[in-house]
């Protein structure tokens, strides 16, 4: 298994409150571990125009599965933070880091 850091972009259509942002970060916290923290990557970056990037770690056998898993995890976290899918459309995920024992 390989650990991938996946960046998923998106846009908050209706904005995001500090409380909702904290809830989203809390829902994703377990996916922000050694690799991304050691690289100084922020879990969630939100720009003034509402665009955002989430950087989370997932273990997967390959890049394709890692990107799918990251998208699923983020979609679940958005629901847990009471953010509707239509209020935060996601862009295509991208691998931005890899940590492998191979």
GUPA-374023 format. One record per residue: x, y, z of N, C-alpha, C, O, CB in turn. Coordinates in steps of 0.2 Angstrom, whole numbers, padded with zeros to 4 digits, always signed. Glycine has a CB too. Example, Ala and Ser with C-alpha at 12.3 -4.5 7.8 and 13.67 -1.06 7.14 Angstrom:
2
+0066-0028+0039+0062-0022+0039+0066-0016+0039+0071-0017+0042+0057-0022+0045
+0064-0011+0035+0068-0005+0036+0064+0000+0039+0067+0006+0040+0070-0003+0029
END
This chain:
102
+0004-0006+0000+0000+0000+0000+0005+0006+0000+0010+0006+0003-0005+0000+0006
+0002+0011-0003+0006+0017-0004+0002+0023-0001-0005+0023-0002+0008+0019-0011
+0005+0028+0002+0001+0034+0005+0002+0039+0000+0007+0041-0002+0004+0036+0012
-0004+0042-0002-0004+0047-0007-0007+0053-0004-0012+0053+0001-0009+0045-0013
-0004+0059-0005-0007+0066-0003-0011+0068-0009-0008+0069-0015-0002+0071-0001
-0018+0069-0009-0022+0071-0014-0025+0078-0013-0027+0079-0007-0028+0065-0015
-0024+0082-0018-0027+0088-0017-0034+0088-0021-0034+0087-0027-0022+0094-0020
-0039+0090-0018-0046+0091-0021-0048+0098-0021-0049+0101-0016-0051+0086-0018
-0049+0101-0027-0051+0108-0027-0059+0108-0027-0062+0104-0029-0048+0112-0034
-0061+0114-0026-0068+0115-0026-0070+0123-0025-0066+0127-0025-0072+0111-0020
-0077+0124-0025-0079+0131-0024-0085+0131-0019-0090+0127-0020-0081+0134-0031
-0084+0135-0014-0090+0136-0009-0094+0141-0013-0093+0147-0013-0088+0138-0002
-0100+0139-0015-0104+0144-0019-0108+0149-0015-0109+0155-0017-0110+0139-0023
-0109+0147-0009-0113+0152-0004-0108+0154+0002-0111+0157+0006-0119+0148-0001
-0102+0153+0001-0098+0155+0007-0097+0150+0012-0101+0145+0012-0100+0162+0010
-0093+0151+0017-0093+0146+0022-0091+0150+0029-0087+0154+0029-0087+0141+0021
-0095+0148+0034-0094+0152+0041-0088+0148+0044-0085+0143+0042-0100+0151+0045
-0085+0152+0049-0079+0149+0053-0081+0142+0056-0077+0138+0057-0077+0154+0058
-0087+0142+0059-0090+0136+0062-0090+0130+0057-0088+0124+0059-0097+0137+0065
-0093+0131+0051-0093+0126+0046-0086+0124+0044-0085+0118+0043-0098+0129+0040
-0082+0129+0043-0075+0127+0041-0072+0123+0047-0069+0118+0045-0071+0134+0040
-0073+0124+0053-0070+0120+0058-0073+0113+0058-0069+0108+0060-0071+0124+0065
-0079+0113+0057-0083+0106+0057-0080+0102+0051-0079+0096+0052-0090+0107+0056
-0079+0105+0045-0076+0102+0039-0069+0099+0041-0067+0094+0040-0076+0106+0033
-0065+0104+0044-0058+0102+0046-0058+0096+0051-0053+0092+0050-0054+0108+0048
-0062+0097+0056-0063+0091+0060-0065+0085+0057-0062+0079+0059-0068+0093+0066
-0069+0085+0052-0071+0079+0049-0065+0076+0045-0065+0070+0044-0077+0080+0045
-0061+0080+0043-0055+0078+0039-0049+0077+0042-0044+0074+0040-0054+0082+0033
-0049+0078+0049-0042+0079+0053-0038+0072+0052-0032+0072+0052-0044+0081+0060
-0042+0066+0053-0038+0060+0053-0035+0058+0046-0031+0054+0046-0043+0055+0055
-0037+0062+0041-0033+0061+0034-0028+0066+0033-0025+0066+0028-0038+0062+0029
-0026+0070+0038-0020+0075+0038-0015+0072+0043-0015+0075+0048-0023+0082+0039
-0010+0068+0041-0006+0065+0045+0002+0067+0043+0003+0072+0040-0007+0058+0045
+0006+0062+0045+0013+0063+0044+0016+0066+0038+0019+0071+0038+0017+0057+0045
+0014+0064+0032+0017+0066+0026+0015+0073+0024+0019+0077+0023+0014+0061+0020
+0008+0075+0025+0006+0082+0023+0008+0087+0028+0010+0092+0027-0001+0082+0022
+0008+0085+0035+0010+0089+0040+0018+0091+0040+0020+0096+0041+0008+0086+0047
+0022+0085+0038+0029+0087+0038+0031+0091+0032+0036+0094+0032+0033+0080+0037
+0027+0091+0027+0028+0095+0021+0025+0102+0022+0025+0107+0018+0025+0092+0015
+0022+0103+0028+0019+0110+0029+0012+0111+0025+0011+0117+0024+0024+0115+0028
+0009+0106+0023+0003+0107+0019-0003+0109+0023-0004+0105+0028+0002+0101+0014
-0007+0114+0021-0013+0115+0025-0018+0110+0023-0019+0108+0017-0016+0122+0024
-0022+0108+0028-0028+0103+0026-0033+0106+0022-0035+0103+0017-0031+0101+0033
-0035+0113+0023-0040+0116+0020-0038+0123+0018-0036+0127+0023-0047+0116+0023
-0037+0125+0012-0036+0132+0010-0042+0135+0007-0044+0132+0002-0029+0133+0006
-0044+0141+0009-0050+0144+0006-0048+0151+0004-0045+0155+0008-0056+0145+0011
-0049+0153-0003-0048+0159-0005-0053+0164-0005-0059+0162-0003-0046+0158-0013
-0052+0170-0006-0057+0176-0005-0063+0175-0010-0069+0177-0008-0054+0182-0006
-0062+0172-0015-0067+0171-0020-0071+0164-0019-0076+0163-0023-0064+0170-0027
-0070+0161-0014-0074+0155-0012-0071+0148-0015-0073+0143-0013-0081+0155-0015
-0066+0149-0019-0062+0143-0021-0058+0140-0015-0056+0143-0011-0058+0144-0027
-0058+0133-0015-0054+0130-0010-0050+0124-0012-0051+0121-0018-0059+0128-0004
-0045+0122-0008-0041+0116-0009-0041+0112-0003-0040+0115+0002-0034+0117-0012
-0042+0105-0003-0042+0101+0002-0036+0096+0001-0036+0093-0005-0048+0097+0004
-0031+0095+0005-0026+0091+0005-0026+0085+0010-0025+0087+0016-0019+0094+0005
-0028+0079+0008-0028+0074+0012-0024+0068+0010-0023+0067+0004-0036+0072+0013
-0023+0064+0015-0019+0058+0014-0023+0052+0014-0028+0051+0018-0013+0057+0019
-0022+0047+0009-0026+0041+0008-0021+0035+0007-0016+0037+0003-0031+0041+0003
-0022+0029+0009-0018+0024+0007-0022+0020+0002-0028+0019+0002-0017+0019+0013
-0018+0018-0004-0022+0015-0009-0016+0011-0013-0010+0012-0013-0025+0020-0014
-0018+0006-0017-0014+0002-0021-0011+0006-0027-0006+0005-0030-0017-0004-0023
-0015+0011-0029-0013+0015-0035-0016+0022-0035-0020+0023-0031-0015+0011-0042
-0014+0026-0040-0016+0033-0040-0023+0034-0041-0027+0038-0038-0012+0036-0046
-0026+0030-0046-0033+0030-0047-0037+0029-0041-0042+0033-0040-0035+0025-0053
-0036+0023-0037-0040+0022-0031-0039+0027-0026-0043+0029-0022-0038+0015-0028
-0033+0030-0026-0031+0036-0021-0036+0042-0022-0039+0045-0018-0024+0038-0021
-0036+0043-0029-0040+0049-0030-0048+0048-0029-0051+0052-0027-0039+0051-0038
-0050+0042-0031-0057+0040-0029-0058+0040-0022-0063+0043-0020-0059+0033-0032
-0054+0037-0018-0055+0037-0011-0055+0044-0008-0059+0046-0003-0049+0033-0007
-0051+0049-0010-0050+0055-0007-0057+0059-0009-0059+0063-0005-0044+0059-0011
-0059+0058-0015-0066+0062-0017-0071+0059-0013-0075+0063-0010-0067+0060-0024
-0071+0053-0011-0077+0050-0007-0076+0053+0000-0081+0054+0003-0076+0042-0007
-0070+0053+0003-0069+0055+0010-0071+0062+0010-0074+0064+0015-0062+0054+0012
-0069+0067+0005-0071+0074+0005-0079+0074+0005-0082+0079+0008-0068+0077+0000
-0082+0071+0001-0089+0071+0000-0093+0069+0006-0098+0073+0008-0092+0067-0006
-0090+0064+0010-0093+0062+0016-0092+0068+0022-0096+0069+0025-0090+0056+0019
-0086+0071+0022-0084+0076+0026-0089+0082+0025-0091+0085+0030-0077+0078+0026
-0090+0084+0019-0094+0090+0018-0101+0088+0020-0104+0093+0023-0094+0091+0010
-0104+0082+0019-0110+0081+0022-0110+0081+0030-0115+0084+0033-0112+0074+0020
-0105+0079+0033-0105+0079+0040-0104+0086+0043-0107+0087+0048-0098+0075+0043
-0102+0091+0039-0101+0098+0041-0108+0101+0038-0108+0108+0039-0095+0101+0038
-0113+0098+0036-0119+0101+0034-0118+0105+0028-0122+0111+0027-0122+0105+0039
-0114+0104+0023-0113+0107+0017-0116+0103+0012-0114+0097+0010-0105+0109+0016
-0121+0106+0008-0124+0102+0003-0119+0102-0003-0115+0106-0004-0130+0106+0001
-0120+0096-0007-0116+0095-0013-0116+0101-0018-0111+0103-0021-0118+0088-0016
-0122+0104-0019-0123+0109-0024-0119+0115-0021-0118+0120-0025-0130+0110-0025
-0118+0116-0015-0115+0122-0012-0107+0122-0012-0104+0127-0010-0117+0123-0005
-0105+0116-0014-0097+0115-0014-0095+0110-0019-0093+0105-0018-0095+0113-0007
-0097+0112-0026-0095+0107-0031-0087+0106-0031-0083+0111-0030-0097+0110-0038
-0085+0100-0032-0078+0098-0032-0075+0098-0039-0079+0096-0044-0077+0092-0028
-0069+0099-0040-0065+0098-0046-0062+0091-0046-0063+0087-0041-0060+0104-0047
-0058+0090-0051-0054+0084-0051-0049+0083-0046-0045+0088-0046-0052+0082-0058
-0048+0078-0043-0043+0077-0038-0036+0076-0042-0036+0073-0047-0044+0071-0033
-0031+0077-0038-0024+0076-0041-0019+0074-0036-0019+0076-0030-0021+0083-0044
-0015+0069-0037-0010+0067-0033-0004+0073-0032-0002+0075-0037-0006+0060-0035
-0003+0075-0026+0002+0080-0025+0008+0078-0021+0012+0081-0019-0001+0086-0022
+0007+0071-0019+0013+0068-0015+0012+0061-0014+0006+0058-0014+0013+0072-0008
+0018+0057-0013+0018+0050-0013+0023+0048-0008+0028+0051-0008+0019+0047-0020
+0021+0044-0003+0026+0041+0002+0025+0033+0001+0020+0030+0003+0024+0043+0009
+0030+0030-0001+0030+0023-0002+0036+0019+0001+0041+0022+0001+0029+0021-0009
+0035+0013+0004+0041+0009+0006+0044+0006+0001+0049+0002+0002+0038+0005+0011
+0042+0006-0005+0045+0003-0011+0051+0006-0013+0055+0003-0018+0040+0002-0017
END
